[in-house]
Amino acid sequence: MSVLAANSHILYREVYHRDQQQQFLSSSGSFSYPQRSSGHWVDRRNRDCKNILRRDIRVDAFWSDLSRPTTVEMEPINDCDHLDQILLHAKQLSQPILIDWMAAWCRKCIYLKPKLEKLAAEYDTKITFYYVDVNKVPQALVKRGNISKMPTLQLWKDGEMKEEVIGGHKAWLVVDEVREMIQKYV
């Protein structure tokens, strides 16, 4: 069973209540309940005593498919020619790309990058994520992207920029906006 929850306490509560219901409705006809002792759960079903840590309950409930990555590192774009190659390749695959225009000195850019890498893992085969450090590339590339504020996230499809999000606010809001933007073109 895979359960995703924003708060681990909610997840813990859901798993705990599910286990209590299963114990109450057990086919043996006898009611058994877990007893709590110092952060452990003692399972008294079938007279088999075993300690279950809360941590173990949380881990079991989370994503069991470990074949999918949890983060995908974004690839850098170094110059205009590199961008042209990427756009051409994406056009051949008819796949959109997302470009994060950022700077190494920008705190919001730095904070947003790992969250975008997690988002990239969600859309691993559907969209490719790139980043451009505006201080390390020629200004012609920055002008081509029409960048005035950072971080700026642009979705490109068929060789042209379709939509952008300027991320001057909270990272989770930016990620939600980017997710909505991706859903339109994937």
C-alpha positions as CSV (number, residue, x, y, z in Angstrom):
1,M,0.0,0.0,0.0
2,S,1.4,3.4,-0.9
3,V,0.2,6.4,0.9
4,L,1.6,9.9,0.4
5,A,0.9,12.5,3.0
6,A,2.2,16.0,3.5
7,N,2.7,15.5,7.2
8,S,4.1,12.4,8.7
9,H,1.8,12.7,11.7
10,I,-1.2,12.3,9.3
11,L,0.4,9.3,7.7
12,Y,1.1,7.7,11.0
13,R,-2.5,8.3,12.2
14,E,-3.9,6.8,9.0
15,V,-1.8,3.7,9.2
16,Y,-2.5,3.3,12.9
17,H,-6.3,3.5,12.4
18,R,-6.2,1.2,9.5
19,D,-4.3,-1.4,11.6
20,Q,-6.7,-1.0,14.4
21,Q,-9.7,-1.6,12.1
22,Q,-8.0,-4.7,10.7
23,Q,-7.4,-6.0,14.1
24,F,-11.0,-5.4,15.2
25,L,-12.4,-7.2,12.2
26,S,-10.0,-10.1,12.4
27,S,-11.4,-13.4,11.3
28,S,-10.4,-15.1,14.5
29,G,-13.4,-13.5,16.2
30,S,-11.3,-12.3,19.1
31,F,-10.6,-8.6,19.5
32,S,-6.9,-7.7,19.8
33,Y,-5.4,-4.3,20.1
34,P,-1.9,-2.9,20.0
35,Q,-0.4,-1.7,23.2
36,R,1.9,1.2,23.2
37,S,5.1,1.3,25.2
38,S,7.8,3.9,24.9
39,G,7.5,4.7,21.2
40,H,7.0,1.1,20.2
41,W,3.9,-0.8,19.3
42,V,3.5,-4.3,20.7
43,D,1.4,-6.5,18.4
44,R,-0.5,-9.1,20.4
45,R,-2.2,-10.8,17.5
46,N,-1.9,-14.6,17.4
47,R,0.1,-14.4,20.7
48,D,3.0,-13.3,18.7
49,C,4.8,-10.4,20.4
50,K,6.9,-8.2,18.2
51,N,7.9,-4.6,18.5
52,I,7.0,-2.3,15.6
53,L,8.7,1.1,15.6
54,R,6.7,4.1,14.5
55,R,9.4,4.8,12.0
56,D,8.9,1.3,10.4
57,I,5.2,2.0,10.0
58,R,5.9,5.2,8.2
59,V,8.5,3.7,6.0
60,D,6.2,0.7,5.0
61,A,3.4,3.1,4.0
62,F,5.6,5.2,1.7
63,W,6.4,4.6,-1.9
64,S,7.5,1.0,-2.3
65,D,8.5,1.3,-5.9
66,L,12.2,2.1,-5.6
67,S,12.9,1.7,-9.3
68,R,11.7,5.3,-9.9
69,P,14.2,8.0,-9.0
70,T,13.3,10.5,-6.2
71,T,15.3,13.3,-7.8
72,V,16.6,13.9,-11.3
73,E,19.6,16.3,-11.6
74,M,18.9,19.2,-14.0
75,E,21.3,19.5,-16.9
76,P,23.1,22.9,-17.5
77,I,22.8,24.9,-20.7
78,N,26.1,26.6,-21.5
79,D,25.5,28.7,-24.7
80,C,23.1,29.5,-27.5
81,D,24.3,26.6,-29.7
82,H,23.7,24.2,-26.8
83,L,20.2,25.6,-26.4
84,D,19.6,25.2,-30.1
85,Q,20.7,21.5,-30.0
86,I,18.4,20.9,-27.0
87,L,15.4,22.5,-28.6
88,L,16.0,20.6,-31.9
89,H,16.2,17.3,-30.0
90,A,13.1,18.1,-28.0
91,K,11.2,19.0,-31.1
92,Q,12.2,15.7,-32.7
93,L,10.8,13.8,-29.7
94,S,7.8,16.2,-29.5
95,Q,8.6,16.6,-25.9
96,P,8.5,19.9,-23.9
97,I,11.5,21.1,-21.8
98,L,11.6,23.3,-18.7
99,I,14.4,25.8,-18.3
100,D,15.3,27.3,-14.9
101,W,17.0,30.6,-15.4
102,M,18.9,31.2,-12.1
103,A,22.0,32.7,-10.6
104,A,24.5,31.2,-8.0
105,W,24.0,34.2,-5.8
106,C,20.2,34.1,-5.8
107,R,18.9,32.6,-2.5
108,K,15.4,31.8,-4.0
109,C,17.1,30.1,-7.0
110,I,19.3,28.0,-4.8
111,Y,16.3,27.0,-2.5
112,L,14.1,26.2,-5.5
113,K,16.5,24.0,-7.4
114,P,16.2,20.8,-5.3
115,K,12.5,21.1,-5.3
116,L,12.5,21.3,-9.1
117,E,14.8,18.2,-9.2
118,K,12.1,16.3,-7.2
119,L,9.5,17.6,-9.6
120,A,11.7,16.4,-12.5
121,A,11.6,12.9,-11.0
122,E,7.7,13.0,-11.2
123,Y,7.8,13.8,-14.9
124,D,11.0,11.8,-15.6
125,T,10.1,10.5,-19.1
126,K,7.6,13.2,-20.1
127,I,9.7,16.4,-19.8
128,T,13.4,17.3,-19.4
129,F,14.5,19.9,-16.9
130,Y,17.5,22.2,-17.6
131,Y,19.0,25.2,-15.8
132,V,21.0,28.2,-16.9
133,D,23.3,30.1,-14.6
134,V,23.0,33.6,-16.0
135,N,26.4,34.7,-14.7
136,K,28.2,31.8,-16.4
137,V,26.7,32.0,-19.9
138,P,27.0,34.6,-22.7
139,Q,24.5,37.5,-22.4
140,A,23.2,36.6,-25.8
141,L,21.6,33.5,-24.3
142,V,20.1,35.5,-21.5
143,K,18.7,38.0,-24.0
144,R,17.3,35.2,-26.1
145,G,15.4,33.9,-23.0
146,N,14.2,37.5,-22.4
147,I,15.1,37.2,-18.7
148,S,14.7,40.2,-16.4
149,K,14.1,38.5,-13.0
150,M,15.3,35.4,-11.3
151,P,14.3,32.6,-10.8
152,T,12.4,32.4,-14.1
153,L,11.1,29.1,-15.2
154,Q,10.1,28.7,-18.9
155,L,8.4,25.8,-20.6
156,W,9.5,25.4,-24.2
157,K,7.8,23.2,-26.8
158,D,8.3,22.9,-30.6
159,G,11.3,25.3,-30.4
160,E,9.5,28.2,-28.8
161,M,8.7,29.4,-25.3
162,K,5.1,28.7,-24.4
163,E,4.8,29.8,-20.8
164,E,6.8,31.1,-17.9
165,V,6.7,31.5,-14.1
166,I,8.7,34.1,-12.4
167,G,9.4,32.7,-9.0
168,G,9.8,35.6,-6.6
169,H,7.5,34.0,-3.9
170,K,7.5,30.9,-1.8
171,A,9.1,27.8,-3.4
172,W,6.1,25.5,-2.8
173,L,3.8,28.0,-4.6
174,V,6.3,28.2,-7.5
175,V,6.4,24.4,-7.7
176,D,2.6,24.2,-7.8
177,E,2.5,26.8,-10.6
178,V,5.2,24.9,-12.5
179,R,3.2,21.7,-12.1
180,E,0.1,23.3,-13.5
181,M,2.1,24.7,-16.4
182,I,3.6,21.3,-17.2
183,Q,0.1,19.6,-17.0
184,K,-1.1,21.9,-19.9
185,Y,1.7,20.7,-22.3
186,V,2.3,17.1,-21.3
